[in-house]
Amino acid sequence: MPADAQGGNAKVVDVAGRLLAMLEEVEAAIGQEDDTVRDASLKLRIARAREIIEGLLAELVRVRGDAARVVCIGRTKAGKSTLRFVLTGEGADGIGKGGQRTTSIPITYRWRDIDVVDTPGVGAYQGAVDDASALTAAKDADLVVWVAGSDSQQPATVTRVLQAIAPGIPVFVLVNHKQMFTAEELAGDLSPAVIFSDIIGQEARIRRVLAQVDVSDPTIAHVNLWLAQRGLEGEDQQLLSQSGVPAAEAALAVAAAEAHARRPATAAAVLRARAADAAEATHVVAATLRAHKRELVAERKELRADTEAAADEYGDEVRQAAANAFASATTQVVAAARYAEKEPHRGKAQEHMRSEAVAASKQAHASLAQAAEGAAEKCLQQLVDGHGLDPPTLQMQVEAPQLPEASLEGDPLNARAANWVARGVKGAAAVAAIALTNRRVASLLIGLVDERTVDNIRKDLAPTVKRELAKRKASVDTAQAAYMTALAQARTCAEDAVRASWEPIRWSIDTVLNERALRIETYAMWSAQLARLVRELTSEAESRTD
């Protein structure tokens, strides 16, 4: 493209370059994310858009003043490499000997100041790489030469040939009649009807195929490249002339020159068409980003709702677990209190009641922690399974507090001893009763107590017995109330601690929600920027008329 043409398209080049850079930025950003399914579809669409835009840029940097560029395309073994040898006398070693894919990469050679590109065969089995290579080479063609074998046209080949023909690019069809002849036939007089069979049918079929891409006036030439090759190798001008190659060469030179001359006239149309393709492909990317944004908005909303529901469910289960665990602890403390009321030894009763309260508290806390941990894991697993989250680390720490030691009063042991004495029991019981009364000590010691005396002693000791038992019950009730209060306070603290264990989970999910919010904003920004660049590209391309 001359300097003035480049300058005329400078804005298009600039916009296309910025659009390509934007797509590369999006592709690099999503490559760092872990949403493999969603991002895979987006990457495919970005790759397609980049390919089209790169083709547009390649079109824009074409130099109009260079030699005409003719790209030969056709199925493998159609005769493309043989054509090169016939035109230039070079590349005989590249002519296939019955195998496929003799040409594996595009080869450019110069003929009559024309750049001719020999491409790999298209439409072959497992030939996707060759197809892509040939189609890429055809993008920059001034003239597409379809080397068509006279034997058959496979649908796979036709599809690729049609894909190679860009809008506005003229097509030259070279029908290679592949009849081969014996030495005797070559020595005789070969008529055109023998060398070229079914010309009318061949041309009709080719025109029907090309009509699919709006090519209504292709130039069609008929050659027998096998015959031309024999003529060149044997320096037989008659065979060369009979092959139809000289006439085809002249027609091809004229078609290439005309195509090159009209390139400025078709450049704007091609530019607009490729810009439209680029805009459409980019629109697909932007639409995909918007769709992904909507999906993320819905997923984020659902995750937030599910998180709140999981937290509520967890809180309910914690409250129920705490109620159950501390109800059992309360029952255990009440049973210990009843025992303490009846235990004769005050120290033993006091220790029993405290140890039971401590054990009840520890058991309640352990039961609550176990139940809370199970509830948290269950609620968390629902979020992990439903939203594909990485499970956060669950830390459950619930420790039972130190309970105060409640002292007991009253001495039922001495009260019982008094009753034993009153019944005439001697020995240890009598000694124990000394602490309760100093009366009749001598009589108690020597056991000289008559029945009347026993009755009097019993009457005298009755108030003492009642008082000691009342002290014990009152102190037990006080201790029970103290332990109950301590357990209630412990329950409140334990519930708070258990609920606090959910906070790291909430923070972790909040981080996910914030990340998704950022992706939503990013997708919105990307789609808006792409849409703006597409509008700018379309506007600049439509303004080009030369």
C-alpha positions in Angstrom: 0.0 0.0 0.0 1.5 3.4 -1.0 2.2 5.9 1.7 -0.9 7.9 1.0 -3.0 4.7 1.2 -1.4 3.8 4.4 -2.2 7.3 5.7 -5.8 7.0 4.6 -6.2 3.8 6.6 -4.1 5.0 9.6 -7.1 5.4 11.8 -8.4 1.9 10.9 -5.0 0.5 11.7 -4.9 2.4 15.0 -8.4 1.2 16.1 -7.8 -2.4 15.0 -4.5 -2.4 16.9 -6.2 -1.1 20.0 -9.0 -3.6 19.6 -6.4 -6.4 19.3 -4.5 -5.2 22.3 -7.8 -5.1 24.3 -8.6 -8.7 23.4 -5.1 -9.8 24.3 -5.5 -8.0 27.7 -8.8 -9.9 28.3 -7.3 -13.2 27.2 -4.3 -12.7 29.6 -6.6 -11.8 32.5 -8.9 -14.8 32.2 -5.9 -17.0 31.8 -5.1 -16.3 35.5 -8.6 -17.4 36.7 -9.9 -20.8 37.6 -13.3 -20.8 35.9 -12.2 -23.3 33.4 -15.5 -24.1 31.7 -16.7 -20.5 31.3 -13.2 -19.2 30.4 -12.6 -21.9 27.8 -15.6 -20.8 25.7 -14.5 -17.2 26.1 -10.9 -18.0 25.0 -12.2 -19.7 21.8 -14.2 -16.6 20.9 -11.3 -14.3 21.6 -9.0 -16.5 19.5 -11.4 -16.3 16.6 -11.7 -12.5 16.9 -8.0 -12.0 17.1 -7.5 -14.2 14.0 -9.9 -12.0 12.0 -8.5 -8.8 13.3 -4.9 -9.9 12.5 -6.2 -10.7 9.0 -7.6 -7.2 8.8 -4.3 -5.7 9.9 -2.5 -7.9 7.3 -4.8 -6.6 4.7 -4.1 -3.0 5.7 -0.4 -3.3 5.6 -0.4 -4.9 2.1 1.7 -2.8 -0.3 -0.3 -2.0 -3.4 2.7 -1.2 -5.6 4.3 -4.7 -5.2 3.9 -7.5 -7.7 0.5 -9.2 -8.0 0.1 -12.0 -5.6 -1.5 -15.2 -7.0 -2.4 -18.0 -4.5 -3.0 -21.5 -5.9 -5.3 -23.6 -3.9 -6.8 -27.1 -4.4 -6.9 -30.6 -3.1 -3.7 -32.6 -2.7 -2.4 -34.1 -6.0 -4.5 -31.7 -8.0 -1.3 -30.4 -9.8 -0.4 -27.2 -8.0 3.3 -28.2 -7.7 3.4 -29.5 -11.2 2.0 -26.1 -12.3 5.0 -24.4 -10.6 7.4 -26.7 -12.6 5.6 -26.0 -15.8 5.6 -22.2 -15.3 9.2 -21.9 -14.0 11.0 -25.1 -14.7 11.8 -25.3 -11.0 10.6 -27.5 -8.2 10.5 -30.8 -10.0 11.4 -32.6 -6.7 8.3 -31.1 -5.1 5.9 -32.9 -7.5 4.0 -35.7 -5.9 4.5 -39.2 -6.9 1.1 -40.5 -6.0 1.4 -39.8 -2.2 -0.4 -37.0 -0.4 1.0 -33.8 1.2 4.1 -33.4 -0.9 3.8 -29.6 -0.2 3.5 -29.1 3.6 4.1 -25.3 3.8 3.2 -22.4 1.3 6.0 -21.8 -1.2 6.2 -18.5 -3.0 7.9 -18.3 -6.4 8.3 -15.5 -9.0 6.8 -15.9 -12.5 6.6 -13.0 -15.0 7.0 -10.5 -12.1 4.1 -12.2 -10.3 4.3 -13.8 -6.9 2.7 -17.2 -7.2 2.1 -19.2 -3.9 2.0 -23.0 -4.0 0.0 -24.1 -0.9 -0.6 -27.4 0.8 -3.5 -29.5 -0.5 -6.8 -28.9 1.3 -9.6 -31.2 2.3 -7.3 -34.2 3.0 -7.9 -36.7 5.8 -6.5 -35.3 9.1 -5.3 -32.3 7.2 -6.5 -29.5 9.5 -3.0 -28.0 9.7 -2.6 -28.0 5.9 -6.0 -26.4 5.5 -5.2 -23.6 7.9 -1.9 -22.9 6.3 -3.5 -22.7 2.8 -6.4 -20.5 4.0 -4.0 -18.2 5.7 -1.9 -17.8 2.6 -5.1 -17.1 0.5 -6.0 -14.1 2.7 -3.6 -11.8 1.0 -4.3 -12.9 -2.6 -4.9 -10.5 -5.4 -6.1 -13.5 -7.4 -7.1 -17.0 -6.2 -6.2 -19.8 -8.6 -8.3 -22.9 -8.0 -6.3 -25.9 -9.5 -9.2 -28.3 -10.0 -8.6 -31.9 -11.0 -10.9 -33.2 -13.7 -11.4 -36.5 -12.0 -13.6 -35.4 -9.1 -14.3 -32.6 -6.6 -14.7 -33.8 -3.0 -17.0 -31.8 -0.7 -14.2 -31.3 1.8 -12.0 -29.7 -0.9 -14.8 -27.5 -2.2 -15.6 -26.3 1.3 -12.0 -25.2 1.9 -11.7 -23.6 -1.6 -14.8 -21.5 -1.0 -13.4 -20.4 2.4 -10.2 -19.2 0.7 -12.1 -16.9 -1.6 -12.4 -13.5 0.1 -15.2 -11.1 -0.9 -14.3 -9.1 -4.0 -11.2 -11.3 -4.9 -11.3 -12.6 -8.5 -11.0 -16.3 -9.1 -9.1 -18.1 -11.9 -9.9 -21.8 -12.3 -7.3 -24.0 -13.9 -8.9 -27.4 -14.7 -6.2 -30.0 -14.9 -7.3 -32.8 -17.1 -5.4 -35.8 -15.7 -5.5 -38.2 -18.6 -2.2 -39.9 -19.3 -1.1 -41.4 -22.6 1.2 -44.2 -23.8 4.3 -43.5 -25.9 2.4 -44.7 -29.0 -0.4 -42.2 -28.3 2.0 -39.4 -27.7 3.7 -40.1 -31.0 0.4 -39.9 -32.7 -1.9 -37.0 -33.3 -3.7 -36.2 -30.0 -6.9 -34.2 -30.6 -8.2 -31.6 -28.0 -11.3 -33.8 -27.5 -9.0 -36.6 -26.4 -6.9 -34.5 -24.2 -9.7 -32.4 -22.7 -12.8 -34.4 -21.9 -16.3 -33.0 -20.9 -15.2 -29.4 -20.9 -18.8 -28.1 -20.8 -19.8 -30.3 -17.9 -16.6 -29.4 -16.0 -17.3 -25.7 -16.4 -20.9 -26.0 -15.4 -20.1 -27.8 -12.2 -17.4 -25.2 -11.3 -19.7 -22.3 -11.9 -22.3 -23.8 -9.7 -19.8 -24.2 -6.9 -18.4 -20.7 -7.2 -21.9 -19.2 -7.3 -22.1 -20.1 -3.6 -19.7 -17.3 -2.8 -21.1 -14.9 -5.4 -18.4 -15.5 -8.0 -20.3 -15.4 -11.3 -17.6 -14.7 -13.9 -14.6 -16.9 -13.1 -11.9 -17.3 -15.8 -11.6 -21.0 -16.6 -8.7 -22.5 -18.5 -8.2 -26.2 -19.3 -4.7 -27.8 -19.2 -3.1 -31.2 -19.0 -0.2 -30.7 -16.7 1.0 -34.2 -17.1 1.3 -33.6 -20.8 3.0 -30.2 -20.3 5.5 -31.8 -17.9 6.4 -34.4 -20.6 6.8 -31.7 -23.2 9.1 -29.7 -21.0 11.2 -32.6 -20.0 11.5 -33.9 -23.6 11.7 -30.4 -25.0 8.7 -31.2 -27.2 7.0 -28.0 -28.1 4.1 -29.8 -29.7 3.2 -31.6 -26.6 3.6 -28.4 -24.6 1.3 -26.6 -27.0 -1.2 -29.5 -26.9 -1.3 -29.4 -23.1 -3.1 -26.0 -23.2 -0.5 -24.5 -20.9 0.7 -21.6 -23.2 -2.8 -20.4 -23.6 -3.5 -20.8 -19.9 -0.3 -18.9 -19.1 -1.4 -16.0 -21.2 -4.8 -15.9 -19.6 -3.4 -16.2 -16.1 -1.0 -13.3 -16.7 -3.8 -11.1 -17.9 -6.1 -12.1 -15.0 -3.3 -11.4 -12.5 -2.5 -8.0 -14.0 -6.2 -7.1 -14.0 -6.6 -8.3 -10.4 -3.6 -6.3 -9.3 -4.8 -3.2 -11.2 -8.3 -3.4 -9.7 -6.9 -4.0 -6.2 -7.3 -0.3 -5.2 -10.9 -0.5 -6.3 -11.6 -3.7 -4.3 -9.5 -2.8 -1.3 -12.2 -0.7 0.3 -14.8 -3.4 -0.2 -12.5 -6.1 1.2 -11.6 -3.7 4.1 -15.2 -3.2 5.0 -16.0 -6.8 4.7 -13.1 -7.8 7.0 -13.9 -5.0 9.4 -17.5 -6.3 9.5 -16.2 -9.8 10.2 -13.9 -8.4 12.9 -16.8 -6.4 14.4 -19.0 -9.5 14.4 -16.4 -11.6 16.1 -15.7 -9.0 18.7 -19.5 -8.5 19.2 -19.5 -12.3 20.0 -16.8 -11.8 22.6 -18.5 -8.8 24.1 -21.8 -10.7 24.2 -20.1 -13.6 25.9 -18.6 -11.3 28.5 -22.1 -9.8 29.1 -23.6 -13.3 29.4 -20.8 -14.3 31.8 -21.5 -11.1 33.8 -25.1 -12.0 34.1 -24.3 -15.5 35.2 -21.8 -14.2 37.8 -24.4 -11.7 39.1 -26.9 -14.5 39.5 -24.3 -16.8 41.1 -23.1 -14.1 43.5 -26.7 -13.4 44.5 -27.4 -17.0 45.1 -24.2 -17.5 47.0 -25.0 -14.6 49.3 -28.5 -16.0 50.0 -27.2 -19.5 50.5 -24.5 -18.2 52.8 -27.0 -16.4 55.0 -29.3 -19.4 55.0 -26.3 -21.6 56.0 -25.4 -19.2 58.8 -29.0 -19.2 60.1 -29.2 -23.0 59.9 -25.9 -23.2 61.7 -27.0 -20.8 64.4 -30.3 -22.8 65.0 -28.4 -26.0 65.3 -25.9 -24.4 67.7 -28.7 -23.1 69.9 -30.4 -26.5 70.0 -27.1 -28.3 70.7 -26.4 -25.9 73.5 -29.9 -26.4 75.0 -29.5 -30.2 74.9 -26.0 -30.2 76.3 -26.6 -27.9 79.2 -29.9 -29.4 80.0 -28.0 -32.7 80.7 -25.5 -30.7 82.7 -28.3 -29.2 84.8 -29.8 -32.6 85.5 -26.4 -33.9 86.6 -25.9 -31.0 89.0 -29.4 -31.5 90.5 -28.7 -35.2 91.1 -25.4 -34.3 92.8 -27.2 -31.9 95.0 -29.7 -34.5 96.1 -26.8 -36.8 96.9 -25.0 -34.1 98.9 -28.0 -33.5 101.1 -27.9 -37.1 102.3 -24.1 -37.7 102.4 -23.1 -37.8 106.1 -19.5 -36.6 105.5 -19.6 -32.9 104.7 -16.2 -32.8 102.9 -17.1 -35.8 100.7 -20.5 -34.2 99.9 -18.8 -30.9 99.0 -16.2 -32.6 96.8 -18.8 -34.8 95.1 -21.0 -31.9 94.2 -18.1 -29.8 92.8 -16.6 -32.7 90.8 -20.0 -33.5 89.3 -20.6 -29.8 88.3 -17.1 -29.6 86.7 -17.7 -32.9 84.8 -21.1 -31.8 83.7 -19.7 -28.5 82.4 -16.9 -30.3 80.5 -19.2 -32.8 79.0 -21.7 -30.0 78.0 -18.9 -28.0 76.3 -17.5 -31.1 74.5 -21.0 -32.1 73.3 -21.7 -28.5 72.1 -18.3 -28.3 70.3 -18.8 -31.7 68.6 -22.4 -30.8 67.6 -21.3 -27.4 66.4 -18.4 -28.7 64.4 -20.7 -31.2 62.6 -23.3 -28.6 61.9 -20.6 -26.2 60.5 -19.1 -28.8 58.3 -22.6 -29.8 57.0 -23.6 -26.2 56.3 -20.2 -25.4 54.7 -20.3 -28.5 52.5 -23.6 -27.4 51.1 -21.9 -24.1 50.0 -18.8 -25.9 48.7 -20.9 -28.4 46.6 -23.4 -25.8 45.4 -21.0 -23.1 44.4 -17.6 -24.8 43.7 -15.8 -23.1 46.6 -12.6 -24.2 48.1 -13.5 -25.3 51.7 -12.1 -22.9 54.3 -10.4 -24.2 57.4 -12.8 -24.8 60.2 -11.5 -23.9 63.7 -13.7 -24.9 66.6 -12.3 -24.0 70.0 -14.7 -24.3 73.0 -13.2 -24.7 76.4 -15.0 -25.3 79.7 -14.4 -22.5 82.3 -13.2 -23.0 85.9 -16.2 -23.3 88.1 -16.2 -21.7 91.6 -16.0 -24.1 94.6 -19.2 -23.9 96.7 -18.7 -24.8 100.4 -21.4 -26.8 102.3 -22.5 -26.4 106.0 -24.3 -28.7 108.4 -23.0 -32.0 109.9 -25.5 -34.8 109.5 -22.8 -37.2 110.7 -22.9 -35.8 114.2 -26.7 -35.7 114.0 -26.8 -39.3 113.2 -24.4 -40.1 115.9 -26.7 -38.4 118.4 -29.5 -40.7 117.3 -27.2 -43.7 117.6 -26.4 -42.7 121.2 -30.0 -42.2 121.9 -30.6 -45.8 120.8 -27.8 -47.0 123.2 -25.1 -47.5 120.6 -21.7 -47.2 122.1 -18.2 -46.9 120.9 -17.4 -44.5 118.0 -20.9 -43.2 117.9 -20.8 -42.3 121.5 -17.5 -40.5 121.1 -18.8 -38.6 118.1 -21.8 -37.4 120.1 -19.5 -35.7 122.6 -19.2 -32.8 120.2 -22.9 -32.2 120.5 -23.5 -32.3 124.2 -21.6 -32.3 127.4 -24.4 -33.6 129.4 -24.1 -37.0 131.0 -20.6 -37.5 129.6 -19.7 -39.9 132.2 -22.8 -41.9 131.8 -22.3 -41.9 128.0 -18.8 -43.2 128.4 -19.5 -46.0 130.8 -22.8 -46.7 129.1 -24.8 -46.6 132.3 -27.9 -45.1 130.7 -31.3 -46.2 131.6 -34.3 -46.1 129.3 -35.6 -42.8 130.8 -32.2 -41.2 130.3 -32.1 -42.3 126.7 -35.5 -40.7 126.0 -34.3 -37.5 127.6 -31.1 -37.4 125.6 -33.0 -38.0 122.4 -35.3 -35.1 123.2 -32.4 -32.9 124.0 -30.6 -33.8 120.7 -33.6 -33.4 118.4 -33.2 -29.6 117.8 -29.5 -30.1 117.0 -30.2 -32.8 114.5 -32.9 -30.7 112.8 -30.6 -27.7 112.7 -27.7 -29.5 111.1 -29.9 -31.1 108.5 -31.4 -27.7 107.7 -27.9 -26.1 107.4 -26.9 -28.8 104.9 -30.0 -28.4 102.7 -29.7 -24.7 102.7 -26.0 -24.8 101.7 -26.7 -27.4 99.1 -29.4 -25.3 97.6 -27.1 -22.3 97.6 -24.3 -24.3 95.9 -26.7 -25.7 93.3 -27.9 -22.2 92.5 -24.2 -21.0 92.2 -23.4 -23.9 89.8 -26.5 -23.3 87.8 -25.6 -19.7 87.4 -22.0 -20.6 86.4 -23.3 -23.1 83.9 -25.7 -20.6 82.4 -22.9 -18.1 82.0 -20.7 -20.8 80.5 -23.4 -21.7 78.1 -23.6 -18.1 76.9 -19.8 -17.9 76.5 -19.7 -21.2 74.7 -22.5 -20.2 72.3 -20.6 -17.0 71.5 -17.4 -18.9 70.9 -19.1 -21.4 68.7 -20.8 -18.7 66.7 -17.5 -16.9 66.4 -16.0 -20.0 64.7 -18.3 -19.3 61.7 -16.8 -15.9 61.2 -13.7 -17.1 59.3 -16.1 -19.0 57.0 -18.1 -15.8 56.5 -14.9 -13.8 55.8 -13.7 -16.5 53.3 -17.0 -16.4 51.4 -17.1 -12.6 51.6 -13.7 -12.7 49.8 -15.2 -14.9 47.1 -18.2 -12.5 46.8 -15.9 -9.5 46.5 -13.8 -11.3 43.8 -16.9 -12.1 41.8 -18.1 -8.6 42.2 -14.7 -7.4 40.8 -15.0 -9.8 37.9 -18.6 -8.6 37.2 -17.3 -5.0 37.1 -14.3 -6.1 34.9 -16.5 -8.0 32.5 -18.8 -5.0 32.2 -15.8 -2.7 31.6 -14.4 -5.0 29.0 -17.6 -5.4 27.1 -18.2 -1.7 27.1 -14.7 -1.0 25.8 -15.0 -3.6 23.1 -18.3 -2.3 22.0 -16.9 1.2 21.8 -13.9 0.1 19.7 -16.1 -2.0 17.4 -18.3 1.1 16.7 -15.2 3.1 16.0 -13.7 0.4 13.8 -16.9 0.1 11.8 -17.3 3.8 11.4 -13.7 4.2 10.2 -14.0 1.2 7.8 -17.3 2.5 6.3 -15.7 5.9 5.6 -13.0 4.2 3.4 -14.0 4.4 -0.3 -10.7 3.9 -2.0 
